[in-house]
Amino acid sequence: MRAPTSPASDADLPRFLAELGLPGIVDAHVHFLPDQVMDKVWAYFDRAETHYGTAWPIHYRTSADERVATLGALGVRAFAPLVYPHKPGMGRWLTEWVTEFAARTPGAVPTATLFPEPDVVDYLGAAVEAGARAVKVHVQVGGFDPRDALLRPAWGLLADAGVPAIVHCGHGPIPGAHTGLDVFGEVIAEHPRLPVVLAHAGMPDFDGALDLVRRHAGVHIDTTMVGTPFTQAMTPLPADWAARLVDVADRVVYGSDYPNIPYGAFEQVAAVAGWAGADDRLGEPFLRAVLHDNPARLLGV
């Protein structure tokens, strides 16, 4: 059976998914935030040339309702709406907000977030009890040390509950005070049962991310912004990337970073399709696993 041609546009995604025989995409890395917070995030990206040295125009800069509808049009059948605080006192509020958002939004799975603060276990525990299926941890934006003693019981809670932490701990696109795969590797070593998704495949430390995946059964990587033309210009993948994924194919999960991407969502799907086509040991089974089966299993959908 000939593999379907990679999608050439957002409008072409439903055709591509139908030819793969998939009911849709499960996206483990999507952002929805309260409007006032999202506006500040977009304002930051408006100054991306100052921060990153390159422009970063938000491709899906529409209302929350429109963004949910667009996900459906893209063929996304389930998604994890991720929130993240940048200072103390926001973790509870954002977790409560996203719990309510997921409850009223078709396709959204319940999520939570955390920050090293005295009440973290209280609001995180309430979210897990309410059905949270993933917890966003943004070490770079939060500027906190994931090894902070205040977080030890939170990591233990997630490990016991089997709820994955989707963690931005790599140095990309710019380093943070406590970023680095070696830093979060210490958390994984202390909590070996903790399910973890290394956001952006640990960018730019792809080697370090795959090493953690191979050493710890609960560690995954997501595809978020990895291998797209925009990112390849800044942080290119190793030439043998596809071959490196062969023995960890069941722990690669699809993520897009929608809506905060400077290109169409189809480009991320096309990147994954490119990896699948670059090694005969991957192919269509890998595509179906990454776009649907792996994230569906991880998020319980």
N, C-alpha and C positions, 0 to 999 in steps of 0.2 A: 504493500500500500504506500503510495507516494505521500510524503508529508505535505500538509497544506502550505501554500505560499504565505510568508510572513505578512502580517497586517501592514497596509500602506497608509492607513489613516485611522482616526478614532471610529469613523463610520464603518470601517472594514473589520473591526473587531468581532462583531457578532458572526459574520461569515467565517472568520478564522476559528472561533470557538465551536461553531456548528460542525465544521469539517474535522475538528479534533474529537468530536463526540462529547464535549463537555457541557454541563448545564449552565456554566458560567465560571467566573473568576472568584476566588476567595482572596481578598486583599487584606493582609495582616498589618499593613502600615499606611493608614489614612489619617488625616488630621481634621478634626472638628473641634472648635473651641468657642467659648462665648464670644459674641461679636466684638466686644471691646478688646478682647485679648487677640483675636485674629487680626483685627485692624492694626494692632501694634506689631504683630509678626510680619504682616505685609509691609508695613512702613519700614521695618528693618531690611527686608529684601529689596525695597525700593532704593536703598543705599548700598546695595550689594557690591557695586564697583569699589566703594570705600572699604568694605569689610573683606571682600574676597578677590578683588581685582578683576571682576567680570560682572556683566549685567545679569540679573536674575528676574526677568519679568514673570509674574505669576500668571500661569496659563488659564487657570480656572477661577478667576476673580469675580465670583458671583455670590448671590445670597446663599444661605445655608440650604434652603429648600431647593434651589436650582442645582446646587452641588449634589444633593442626594439624588435628584432626578437624573443628572448627568451620569452618575455612577451606574444607575440602572441601564441607561442607554449604552454605556460602555460594555455591558455584559457582566458587571460585578454583581454577584448574587448575595454575597455576604462580605462584611468588612469590619475591621477593628478601628473604631474612632479613638484616636490616641490624643491625650492631653498631657501637658507637662508644666510644672511650676518653675519659675525662675528665682523665687525667693520664699522664705518661710511664710507660713500662713495661707498659702495658695493651694496646698495639696488637698486638704479636706474639701474646700470649695469646688475645685475642679473635678474631684472624684464624684462628689454629689451631683454636679452639673452633668457630667458625662453619663452617670447612671440613669438620670432622667432622660437625657437625650436618646440613649440606646433603647429605653423602654417605649418611646413614642416613635421611633424611626425604623421602618421596615429595612431589614438587611443588616442593621447595626448590631454587633454583639456587645454585651456589657464589658466595660474596661474600667481601669482605675489608674492612679499614678501615686507617686510617693516623693517624700522629701525628708531628710534627716531632721526630725522635730519630735518633741515629746509625745504628741498624740498620733504619730504615724500608724502605730499598730491598731489604734482604735478605729480610725476611718478606713484603713486598709482592710481590717478584719470585717468591718460592716459591709464593705463592697464585695469581698469574697463570699460572705454569707448570702449576699443578695444576688450572687451569680456571676461576678466578674470573671472573665475568661482570659484576660491578659492585663498586664500592668506596664505602662510606659515609664521608662526611667531615662531621663535625659541628663547624663553626667556633664556634658559640655555646656548646655544652656543653664542648668541648675548650678554649676560651679561648685558642686559638693563632692566630698570623698565618699565613694560607695562603700568604703571600709569603715565608715563612721560607726561607732558603737551604738548609736541610736537606731541604726538600720539592721543590726544583727537579728533582733527578733522579727523584723519585717521579712527579711530573707528566709528565715526559718518558717514563718507562717506560709509564705508562698511555696516553699519546698514541700511542706506537709500537705498543702492543698493541691499541689500539682498544677498551679497556675503559672504560666510562663511570664517572665519579665522580658519585655522587648527593650533592649538597652542600647542607647547611643553612647558608646564609650570609646570609639575610635577618635583619632586626631582630626579627621576630616569633618567639614571643609576647612576648619581652623582648629588648632589645639585648644583645649580648655585646661583649667587648673589641675584637674585630676583625670584627664583622658589618658587612654593607652590601654591596649589589650592586656598588658602585664598587670595593671592596677586591678581591672575587673577580674582578671584571672585569679587573683587572690580571694575574691568573693566566691568564685566558683569552687575553688579548692576547699574553702571553709564550709560551703554548702553544696556538696556534690550532687544532691538530689534536686537541686533547684533547676527547673526548666528555664532555659535562656534562649533568646533570639538576639544574635549580634546584628544590630541594625546596620544597614549599608555594608554588610559583610565585613564589618570592622574597618572600613576604608580609612586610611590608605594601607593599613596593615593586613592585607589579604592573607599573607602567609600565617601571621599570628592567629587570625580568626579560624582558618582551616585547621591549624594545630589544636586549638581548643575544641573544635568539633570532633576531631579524631580522638582526643584524650578523654572527653566527657560525653557520655551517651545522651545527656539531656540538652546539649548545646546545639543550636541551629544557627544558620545565617539567613538573612533576608536579602532580597534582590534590590532593595530600594535605591534607585538612581545608579545602580551598578551597571556598567557597560553601555549606557546610553551615549550617543554622540557628544552631548554636553559634558558629561562626566569624563568620558575618555580623553577629552582635550585637557582636562586638569589632572586626573588620576587614572591613567590607563591600567587596564587589567594585565596580568602576566599573559604572555603569548600562549601558554599552555593551560589557560584557565579551565577550558572545557574538560580536559583530561583530569584535572585536579578534582573535579566535581563527581567523577564516576563513583568513587567509593563512599561518598557522603550524599548521594542523590536524594535519599529519603529525609535529609535534614536541611534542605534548601526550600525556603518558603517565599511565596510571592509577596512583594511589597512595592508600593508605587510612590509614596510621599504625596499623593494627591491631597489637596489641590495645589500644594506649594511647590510646583515644578515648573521650569521654564520651557516646557515642550509638551506635546500631546502624550497622553497616557499610552497610546499604542507603541511608542518608542521603547518603553520598558518591556512590553510583551515581545516586541521584535528582537530585543537584545537576548531574552531568554531563548527565543526560537533559534537565534544564531548559535548559542552555546549548544543547544540540542542537535543542531545540524553539523556542528564541528567535530563531533566524535560519535562514531557508530554505536558506541556502548550507551549513549544517552538516547537520542532520537525522540520519537513521540511519547514513549512511556515517561521520560523525564519531563517533557512539557506538561503532560497531564498531571504528573505528580506535583510539580512546582506551582502551576497555576491554580490547582484545585485540591488535589488529594492531601498533600502535606499540610497546607495551612488549614484545611477543613478539619483534619485530625487534631492539629495543635489547638485550634479554637473551639473544637467540639461542636461543629455545625454540620 
